[in-house]
């Protein structure tokens, strides 16, 4: 007798509840202002407003943008690991810039190389990955946890980048199926790699279909799927929709004013939250 497979399709609220109340190492997929899991970040914000959790988050993003800045602004984040945090042509990420200046968050210095090699080490199941990156720079002084080793064959001094693990990775997809297989398009960043090193993987998708013909992320590593059209808004989700630059400008301009919370309320409503 065959067993009925448990569906991976859940609600956005239930997906947000998968983040541990305190100390979760959270990776948010996408790249700069493209294909960011905005609906998920706003669902976390909504949960925090109601439950005061999750808190003490460590964000592990290849790049960080508005989806992360709103969490920093709410005081939900204690540590940042990213090689870039900003809004591209729209300037600095206001909450992150303020928190970095007043020391209310810990910034773990990263570059593209340290993140890439750290993720590779986790994928390989080893404690570190050697590289020539960072040699001759001051980054090793800023990161005393990153050691140097001697190549046993050539004698060359190498950087030993420690493995980077995460508890939950959230990746926004163009399409997904009920088994968790997902298509994320051509600009993938490190989303496929994040799906392989995270303990739990959540896919938010513009559309859920019975079966996918093209798969970028395999369902076997995915724990949950959420169907959320426009789930990356106001960031872009090419080729489905473009960046909403006016919304990003409103965000930047309203921070610090009485209009900021009502602005976020409209964003929550846009994603059928609150």
C-alpha positions as CSV (number, residue, x, y, z in Angstrom):
1,X,0.0,0.0,0.0
2,X,1.5,3.4,-1.0
3,X,1.7,6.1,1.5
4,X,0.2,9.6,0.8
5,X,3.0,12.2,0.6
6,X,2.6,15.1,3.0
7,X,2.0,18.4,1.2
8,X,4.7,21.0,1.6
9,X,2.3,23.8,0.7
10,X,1.7,26.0,3.8
11,X,0.6,29.6,4.5
12,X,2.9,32.6,4.8
13,X,2.1,32.9,8.5
14,X,3.0,29.3,9.1
15,X,6.2,29.7,7.2
16,X,7.2,32.7,9.4
17,X,6.5,30.5,12.4
18,X,9.2,28.1,11.3
19,X,11.9,30.6,12.5
20,X,13.0,29.9,16.0
21,X,11.9,32.5,18.6
22,X,15.5,33.5,19.4
23,X,18.9,33.3,17.9
24,X,18.0,31.9,14.5
25,X,20.7,32.1,11.7
26,X,18.5,33.2,8.8
27,X,19.5,33.4,5.2
28,X,17.4,35.5,2.8
29,X,17.9,34.7,-0.9
30,X,17.9,37.0,-4.0
31,X,20.4,39.6,-5.0
32,X,20.5,43.3,-4.2
33,X,17.0,44.5,-5.2
34,X,16.0,41.4,-7.2
35,X,13.9,38.5,-6.1
36,X,14.0,39.2,-2.4
37,X,11.6,37.4,-0.1
38,X,9.8,40.6,0.9
39,X,6.5,38.9,1.8
40,X,8.3,36.6,4.2
41,X,10.3,39.4,5.8
42,X,7.0,41.3,6.3
43,X,5.4,38.2,7.8
44,X,8.3,38.0,10.3
45,X,7.7,41.7,11.1
46,X,4.0,41.0,11.6
47,X,4.9,38.1,13.9
48,X,7.3,40.2,15.9
49,X,4.7,42.9,16.4
50,X,2.3,40.4,17.8
51,X,4.6,38.0,19.7
52,X,7.8,40.0,20.2
53,X,9.6,37.1,18.4
54,X,11.7,36.2,16.5
55,X,14.6,38.2,17.9
56,X,18.3,38.1,18.1
57,X,18.5,37.1,14.5
58,X,21.7,36.6,12.6
59,X,21.2,37.4,9.0
60,X,23.4,35.5,6.5
61,X,22.9,37.1,3.1
62,X,25.1,37.3,0.1
63,X,23.7,40.8,-0.3
64,X,21.2,42.6,2.0
65,X,18.6,45.1,1.0
66,X,15.2,46.5,2.0
67,X,14.0,43.0,3.1
68,X,16.6,43.0,5.8
69,X,16.6,46.7,6.6
70,X,13.0,46.5,7.9
71,X,14.0,43.7,10.3
72,X,17.0,45.7,11.5
73,X,14.8,48.7,12.0
74,X,12.4,46.7,14.2
75,X,15.3,45.6,16.5
76,X,15.0,42.0,15.5
77,X,18.6,41.5,14.3
78,X,21.7,41.3,16.4
79,X,24.3,40.1,13.8
80,X,24.9,40.7,10.1
81,X,27.0,38.6,7.7
82,X,26.9,40.1,4.2
83,X,29.3,41.6,1.7
84,X,26.8,44.4,0.8
85,X,24.0,46.1,2.6
86,X,22.3,48.9,0.7
87,X,19.6,50.0,-1.7
88,X,21.7,50.4,-4.9
89,X,20.8,53.6,-6.7
90,X,18.5,54.6,-3.8
91,X,21.4,55.0,-1.5
92,X,22.2,53.5,1.9
93,X,20.0,51.2,3.9
94,X,18.8,53.7,6.5
95,X,18.1,51.3,9.5
96,X,21.3,49.4,8.9
97,X,23.4,52.5,8.6
98,X,22.0,53.9,11.8
99,X,22.5,50.6,13.7
100,X,26.0,50.2,12.4
101,X,26.8,53.8,13.6
102,X,25.4,53.3,17.1
103,X,26.8,49.8,17.6
104,X,23.4,48.2,18.2
105,X,24.2,45.4,15.8
106,X,27.3,43.3,15.4
107,X,28.8,43.3,11.8
108,X,30.8,40.3,10.9
109,X,33.0,41.5,8.1
110,X,32.5,39.4,5.0
111,X,33.4,39.6,1.3
112,X,32.2,37.7,-1.7
113,X,35.1,35.3,-1.2
114,X,34.6,34.6,2.5
115,X,30.9,33.9,2.0
116,X,31.5,31.8,-1.0
117,X,34.2,29.7,0.5
118,X,32.4,29.4,3.8
119,X,29.3,28.1,2.1
120,X,31.5,25.7,0.0
121,X,33.0,24.3,3.2
122,X,29.6,23.7,4.6
123,X,28.5,22.0,1.4
124,X,31.5,19.8,1.5
125,X,31.0,18.9,5.2
126,X,34.4,20.2,6.3
127,X,35.3,22.8,8.8
128,X,37.0,25.2,6.4
129,X,37.9,25.9,2.8
130,X,41.4,27.2,1.9
131,X,41.9,30.1,-0.5
132,X,44.4,32.8,-1.4
133,X,41.7,35.5,-0.8
134,X,42.4,38.1,2.0
135,X,46.1,37.5,1.9
136,X,47.9,40.9,2.1
137,X,44.8,42.7,3.5
138,X,43.7,43.9,6.9
139,X,40.6,41.7,6.8
140,X,42.4,39.0,8.8
141,X,43.0,41.5,11.6
142,X,39.3,42.4,11.6
143,X,38.3,38.7,11.7
144,X,40.5,36.9,14.2
145,X,38.3,33.8,13.9
146,X,39.6,33.4,10.3
147,X,42.9,31.5,10.5
148,X,45.8,31.0,8.1
149,X,47.3,27.6,7.2
150,X,50.3,26.4,5.2
151,X,49.7,24.4,2.0
152,X,51.3,21.0,2.8
153,X,52.4,20.7,-0.8
154,X,53.6,24.1,-1.9
155,X,54.3,25.7,1.5
156,X,52.1,28.7,0.4
157,X,50.2,30.6,3.2
158,X,46.5,30.3,2.7
159,X,43.4,31.6,4.3
160,X,41.2,29.0,6.0
161,X,37.6,30.3,5.7
162,X,35.4,28.6,8.3
163,X,32.2,26.8,7.2
164,X,29.0,28.9,7.2
165,X,25.9,27.1,8.3
166,X,22.4,28.5,8.7
167,X,19.2,27.3,10.4
168,X,16.7,28.6,7.9
169,X,17.0,29.8,4.3
170,X,14.2,31.6,2.5
171,X,14.3,31.8,-1.3
172,X,11.8,33.5,-3.5
173,X,11.1,31.6,-6.8
174,X,9.4,32.3,-10.0
175,X,7.6,28.9,-9.8
176,X,7.5,25.9,-7.5
177,X,5.6,22.7,-7.4
178,X,4.0,20.8,-4.5
179,X,7.1,18.7,-3.9
180,X,9.2,21.8,-3.3
181,X,11.1,21.9,-6.7
182,X,11.7,25.5,-7.7
183,X,12.7,27.6,-10.6
184,X,14.5,30.8,-9.6
185,X,15.6,32.2,-13.0
186,X,18.9,33.1,-14.5
187,X,20.3,35.5,-11.8
188,X,20.6,32.9,-9.0
189,X,23.1,34.5,-6.7
190,X,24.0,31.8,-4.1
191,X,20.5,30.6,-3.6
192,X,21.1,27.1,-4.8
193,X,24.0,26.8,-2.4
194,X,22.0,28.2,0.5
195,X,19.4,25.6,-0.1
196,X,22.0,22.9,0.4
197,X,23.5,24.2,3.7
198,X,20.4,25.3,5.6
199,X,18.7,23.0,8.1
200,X,15.3,24.2,6.9
201,X,14.5,25.6,3.5
202,X,11.4,27.7,2.7
203,X,10.4,28.5,-0.9
204,X,8.1,31.4,-1.5
205,X,6.9,31.3,-5.1
206,X,5.0,33.6,-7.4
207,X,3.1,30.5,-8.6
208,X,2.7,26.9,-7.5
209,X,2.1,24.4,-10.3
210,X,1.5,20.6,-10.2
211,X,4.9,19.8,-11.8
212,X,7.9,21.8,-13.0
213,X,9.8,21.1,-16.2
214,X,12.8,23.1,-15.2
215,X,14.2,22.8,-11.7
216,X,16.9,25.0,-10.1
217,X,16.4,23.9,-6.5
218,X,15.4,20.3,-5.9
219,X,12.4,19.5,-3.7
220,X,14.2,17.0,-1.5
221,X,16.0,19.8,0.4
222,X,12.9,22.0,0.7
223,X,10.7,21.8,3.8
224,X,7.9,24.2,2.9
225,X,6.4,26.0,-0.1
226,X,4.3,29.2,0.0
227,X,2.4,30.5,-2.9
228,X,2.5,34.3,-2.8
229,X,2.1,36.3,-6.0
230,X,4.1,39.5,-6.0
231,X,6.0,38.1,-3.1
232,X,9.2,40.0,-4.0
233,X,7.4,43.4,-4.2
234,X,8.6,46.1,-4.0
235,X,11.8,44.5,-5.3
236,X,11.8,43.1,-8.8
237,X,11.1,39.6,-10.0
238,X,12.2,39.5,-13.6
239,X,10.6,38.7,-16.0
240,X,7.3,38.9,-14.1
241,X,7.5,42.4,-12.8
242,X,10.0,45.3,-12.4
243,X,11.3,47.1,-9.3
244,X,8.8,49.5,-7.8
245,X,11.3,52.4,-7.4
246,X,8.6,54.8,-6.0
247,X,7.9,52.4,-3.2
248,X,11.6,52.2,-2.3
249,X,11.8,56.0,-2.4
250,X,8.8,56.3,-0.1
251,X,10.5,53.8,2.3
252,X,13.7,55.9,2.4
253,X,11.9,59.2,2.8
254,X,9.4,58.0,5.5
255,X,11.9,56.4,7.9
256,X,12.1,58.5,11.1
257,X,8.8,60.1,10.5
258,X,5.2,59.4,11.8
259,X,4.4,58.1,8.4
260,X,6.8,55.2,8.6
261,X,4.7,52.7,10.5
262,X,1.6,53.4,8.3
263,X,3.8,52.9,5.2
264,X,4.8,49.4,6.5
265,X,1.1,48.8,7.3
266,X,0.3,49.3,3.6
267,X,3.2,47.0,2.6
268,X,1.8,44.3,5.0
269,X,-1.7,44.8,3.5
270,X,-0.2,44.4,0.0
271,X,0.9,40.9,1.0
272,X,-2.4,40.2,2.8
273,X,-0.8,40.4,6.2
274,X,-2.2,42.3,9.3
